[in-house]
Each structure stands twice: as C-alpha cells, then as structure tokens.
Amino acid sequence: MTTQEKTTVLTITESAAQAVDELLSERQLEGYGLRVFLSGGGCGGYQYGMSLENNPMENDIVTVQSGIKLIIDDV
C-alpha cells in the first residue's frame, strides 16, 4: 500500500471568491462550497464543470481558499 499526499490543485482569485461568496449568501447556502469536476474530454481537450455542493465524497480533495470551500474531484 502506498500513501499519496494530496496537494492543492486549484487556486481561486479574490474576485472569484467574492463572487462565489455573494452567490452562496444570496441563495442562503450556508456550509456549501464550490465543486469543480471533470465532465468529459475529447479532441478539444478536457471539459470542466462547477456546482454548489455541501456533501463532499470521501475521495474528494477539500480545501478552503479566501474563505471559500473548494471541493475537487479526485481523479
């Protein structure tokens, strides 16, 4: 069994964090975070998606940047 160290794989800017924070406040989604996921790929490269979520899965990478919880699929 090998141990894998997870590191931050995504950085959010201050203005993006502010926009997400405002969206969460407007929708009264306390405890939610921004999920970023890979939704497909092909000739044009990878496609990414985002959603607001409050239930990270066991293998997700969860980090807080600029006060925003980021939930990243572990691929």
Backbone as ProteinMPNN parsed JSONL, in Angstrom:
{"seq_chain_A": "MTTQEKTTVLTITESAAQAVDELLSERQLEGYGLRVFLSGGGCGGYQYGMSLENNPMENDIVTVQSGIKLIIDDV", "coords_chain_A": {"N_chain_A": [[0.855, -1.186, 0.0], [0.576, 2.16, -0.875], [1.138, 5.515, 0.167], [-0.479, 8.424, -0.714], [0.122, 11.793, -1.037], [-2.017, 14.498, -0.907], [-2.296, 17.506, -2.628], [-2.958, 21.03, -3.05], [-4.697, 21.652, -5.946], [-5.875, 23.603, -7.33], [-6.424, 27.063, -7.643], [-8.134, 29.859, -6.414], [-9.14, 33.11, -7.349], [-9.23, 36.286, -5.609], [-11.378, 37.904, -6.461], [-13.03, 36.015, -7.686], [-13.601, 34.401, -5.488], [-15.055, 36.212, -3.957], [-17.294, 36.55, -5.616], [-18.396, 33.953, -5.553], [-18.94, 33.77, -2.823], [-20.895, 35.784, -2.554], [-22.919, 34.662, -4.16], [-23.498, 32.301, -2.734], [-24.459, 33.463, -0.38], [-26.711, 34.912, -1.327], [-28.352, 32.811, -2.117], [-28.74, 31.574, 0.242], [-27.084, 29.42, 1.155], [-25.617, 28.155, 3.361], [-22.654, 26.639, 4.52], [-22.101, 25.379, 2.163], [-19.983, 24.655, -0.669], [-17.803, 25.272, -3.486], [-17.865, 23.051, -6.035], [-15.592, 21.591, -8.264], [-15.262, 19.865, -11.229], [-14.303, 17.269, -13.54], [-15.829, 16.896, -16.562], [-15.744, 15.607, -18.937], [-13.999, 14.774, -21.976], [-12.129, 15.001, -25.001], [-11.423, 15.455, -28.436], [-11.085, 18.19, -28.297], [-9.971, 18.591, -25.845], [-10.007, 18.535, -22.21], [-13.115, 18.986, -20.426], [-14.571, 21.059, -18.034], [-16.609, 21.332, -15.109], [-18.746, 23.115, -12.798], [-20.32, 23.331, -9.614], [-22.547, 24.06, -6.871], [-22.204, 22.739, -3.7], [-22.761, 20.699, -0.764], [-21.993, 18.29, 0.289], [-19.264, 16.707, 0.356], [-17.572, 13.932, -1.18], [-15.941, 10.927, -0.003], [-13.404, 10.597, -1.267], [-12.844, 13.074, -2.322], [-10.963, 16.099, -2.809], [-10.698, 18.537, -0.48], [-10.49, 21.888, 0.247], [-9.877, 25.133, 1.679], [-9.972, 28.309, 0.407], [-9.424, 31.72, 0.444], [-11.637, 31.987, 2.098], [-13.553, 30.403, 0.904], [-14.946, 27.226, 0.474], [-13.484, 24.762, -1.417], [-14.262, 22.047, -3.416], [-12.905, 19.347, -4.883], [-12.928, 16.978, -7.426], [-11.35, 13.872, -7.027], [-9.299, 12.772, -9.257]], "CA_chain_A": [[0.0, 0.0, 0.0], [1.334, 3.406, -0.918], [0.439, 6.689, 0.678], [-0.436, 9.535, -1.649], [-0.108, 13.094, -0.41], [-2.845, 15.362, -1.743], [-1.928, 18.914, -2.563], [-3.917, 21.92, -3.683], [-4.564, 21.572, -7.392], [-6.668, 24.681, -7.887], [-6.336, 28.322, -6.914], [-9.25, 30.761, -6.712], [-8.749, 34.506, -7.162], [-10.027, 37.011, -4.623], [-12.638, 38.35, -7.064], [-13.866, 34.826, -7.868], [-14.056, 34.012, -4.156], [-16.099, 37.163, -3.573], [-18.488, 36.241, -6.411], [-18.967, 32.71, -5.018], [-19.478, 34.1, -1.507], [-22.143, 36.52, -2.778], [-23.893, 33.707, -4.675], [-23.899, 31.442, -1.616], [-25.27, 34.284, 0.526], [-27.995, 35.195, -1.978], [-29.156, 31.578, -2.15], [-28.783, 31.087, 1.623], [-26.479, 28.09, 1.127], [-24.584, 28.104, 4.395], [-21.958, 25.366, 4.597], [-21.846, 24.871, 0.819], [-18.728, 25.019, -1.294], [-17.761, 25.223, -4.94], [-17.309, 21.807, -6.567], [-15.024, 21.65, -9.604], [-15.15, 18.475, -11.663], [-14.018, 16.956, -14.928], [-17.083, 16.367, -17.085], [-15.529, 14.9, -20.195], [-12.824, 15.13, -22.75], [-12.201, 14.558, -26.381], [-10.454, 16.098, -29.331], [-10.883, 19.573, -27.869], [-9.386, 18.62, -24.508], [-10.894, 18.297, -21.077], [-14.184, 19.923, -20.125], [-14.735, 21.164, -16.596], [-17.889, 21.825, -14.64], [-18.778, 23.637, -11.437], [-21.626, 23.324, -8.97], [-22.527, 24.387, -5.446], [-22.471, 21.465, -3.039], [-22.425, 20.668, 0.664], [-21.678, 16.927, 0.708], [-18.103, 16.13, -0.325], [-17.411, 12.488, -1.101], [-14.771, 10.502, 0.759], [-12.148, 10.754, -2.004], [-12.685, 14.441, -2.814], [-9.977, 16.991, -2.207], [-11.433, 19.686, 0.062], [-9.589, 22.915, 0.751], [-10.511, 26.449, 1.826], [-9.148, 29.401, -0.101], [-10.102, 33.018, 0.516], [-12.897, 31.81, 2.796], [-14.453, 29.574, 0.109], [-14.622, 25.795, 0.466], [-13.367, 24.184, -2.745], [-14.399, 20.582, -3.431], [-12.327, 18.969, -6.177], [-12.951, 15.548, -7.678], [-10.044, 13.204, -7.015], [-9.177, 11.987, -10.493]], "C_chain_A": [[0.889, 1.232, 0.0], [0.48, 4.54, -0.387], [0.621, 7.817, -0.318], [-0.746, 10.817, -0.903], [-0.902, 13.963, -1.368], [-2.424, 16.805, -1.537], [-3.004, 19.734, -3.252], [-3.665, 21.925, -5.184], [-5.305, 22.699, -8.099], [-6.503, 25.914, -7.014], [-7.49, 29.21, -7.365], [-8.797, 32.196, -6.443], [-9.663, 35.161, -6.126], [-11.373, 37.438, -5.211], [-13.575, 37.166, -7.313], [-14.426, 34.368, -6.527], [-15.179, 34.927, -3.682], [-17.395, 36.872, -4.324], [-19.168, 34.97, -5.895], [-19.61, 32.988, -3.662], [-20.813, 34.834, -1.633], [-23.246, 35.579, -3.265], [-24.41, 32.791, -3.571], [-24.79, 32.204, -0.637], [-26.655, 34.549, -0.045], [-28.923, 33.988, -1.928], [-29.291, 30.922, -0.777], [-28.276, 29.644, 1.723], [-25.307, 28.015, 2.102], [-23.971, 26.706, 4.457], [-21.636, 24.758, 3.239], [-20.471, 25.327, 0.337], [-18.861, 24.927, -2.803], [-17.095, 23.918, -5.371], [-16.816, 22.062, -7.983], [-14.771, 20.214, -10.027], [-14.837, 18.385, -13.155], [-15.267, 16.309, -15.498], [-16.921, 15.672, -18.427], [-14.273, 15.368, -20.879], [-12.983, 14.596, -24.156], [-11.149, 15.275, -27.184], [-10.128, 17.524, -28.894], [-10.256, 19.694, -26.494], [-10.425, 18.371, -23.436], [-11.974, 19.367, -20.985], [-14.396, 19.896, -18.62], [-16.115, 21.693, -16.268], [-17.761, 22.338, -13.219], [-20.204, 23.547, -10.915], [-21.446, 23.736, -7.519], [-22.976, 23.143, -4.705], [-22.092, 21.533, -1.565], [-22.073, 19.272, 1.17], [-20.487, 16.36, -0.053], [-18.072, 14.611, -0.151], [-16.082, 12.158, -0.439], [-13.449, 10.782, 0.041], [-11.93, 12.153, -2.571], [-11.535, 15.151, -2.116], [-10.753, 18.224, -1.761], [-10.412, 20.648, 0.669], [-10.382, 24.215, 0.892], [-9.513, 27.488, 1.348], [-9.978, 30.672, -0.094], [-11.492, 32.892, 1.12], [-13.909, 30.944, 2.062], [-13.99, 28.117, 0.174], [-14.61, 25.329, -0.981], [-13.407, 22.668, -2.623], [-13.976, 20.143, -4.83], [-12.383, 17.453, -6.294], [-11.536, 15.002, -7.669], [-9.975, 12.303, -8.236], [-7.843, 11.326, -10.624]], "O_chain_A": [[1.836, 1.331, 0.78], [-0.747, 4.516, -0.486], [1.742, 8.129, -0.719], [-1.763, 10.914, -0.216], [-0.504, 14.145, -2.519], [-2.223, 17.258, -0.41], [-3.857, 19.192, -3.954], [-2.546, 22.175, -5.632], [-5.354, 22.741, -9.328], [-6.449, 25.814, -5.789], [-7.786, 29.299, -8.556], [-8.149, 32.467, -5.433], [-10.735, 34.644, -5.812], [-12.399, 37.346, -4.536], [-14.789, 37.302, -7.165], [-15.594, 33.989, -6.438], [-16.144, 34.466, -3.075], [-18.477, 36.937, -3.74], [-20.396, 34.922, -5.811], [-20.703, 32.497, -3.382], [-21.756, 34.537, -0.9], [-24.39, 35.692, -2.824], [-25.611, 32.535, -3.479], [-25.765, 31.653, -0.125], [-27.657, 34.427, 0.659], [-30.129, 34.126, -1.723], [-29.881, 29.85, -0.648], [-28.935, 28.772, 2.29], [-24.157, 27.833, 1.703], [-24.69, 25.707, 4.447], [-20.967, 23.727, 3.168], [-19.884, 26.265, 0.877], [-19.91, 24.55, -3.325], [-15.912, 23.701, -5.108], [-17.513, 22.664, -8.8], [-14.154, 19.437, -9.298], [-15.083, 19.319, -13.917], [-15.726, 15.288, -14.985], [-17.906, 15.193, -18.988], [-13.577, 16.261, -20.396], [-13.895, 13.817, -24.437], [-10.102, 15.656, -26.66], [-9.014, 18.003, -29.105], [-10.029, 20.808, -26.023], [-11.575, 18.038, -23.724], [-11.777, 20.506, -21.41], [-14.401, 18.829, -18.006], [-16.717, 22.418, -17.06], [-16.794, 22.035, -12.521], [-21.168, 23.67, -11.671], [-20.328, 23.759, -7.003], [-24.006, 22.556, -5.035], [-21.226, 22.311, -1.165], [-21.873, 19.091, 2.371], [-20.672, 15.609, -1.01], [-18.486, 14.078, 0.879], [-15.204, 13.014, -0.33], [-12.473, 11.168, 0.683], [-10.924, 12.391, -3.239], [-11.187, 14.836, -0.978], [-11.396, 18.882, -2.578], [-9.584, 20.262, 1.494], [-11.442, 24.367, 0.285], [-8.374, 27.547, 1.811], [-11.11, 30.685, -0.577], [-12.418, 33.594, 0.714], [-15.024, 30.764, 2.551], [-12.817, 27.81, -0.037], [-15.602, 25.478, -1.695], [-12.678, 22.078, -1.826], [-14.596, 20.511, -5.827], [-11.95, 16.731, -5.396], [-10.628, 15.604, -8.241], [-10.529, 11.204, -8.243], [-7.591, 10.632, -11.609]]}, "name": "protein", "num_of_chains": 1, "seq": "MTTQEKTTVLTITESAAQAVDELLSERQLEGYGLRVFLSGGGCGGYQYGMSLENNPMENDIVTVQSGIKLIIDDV"}
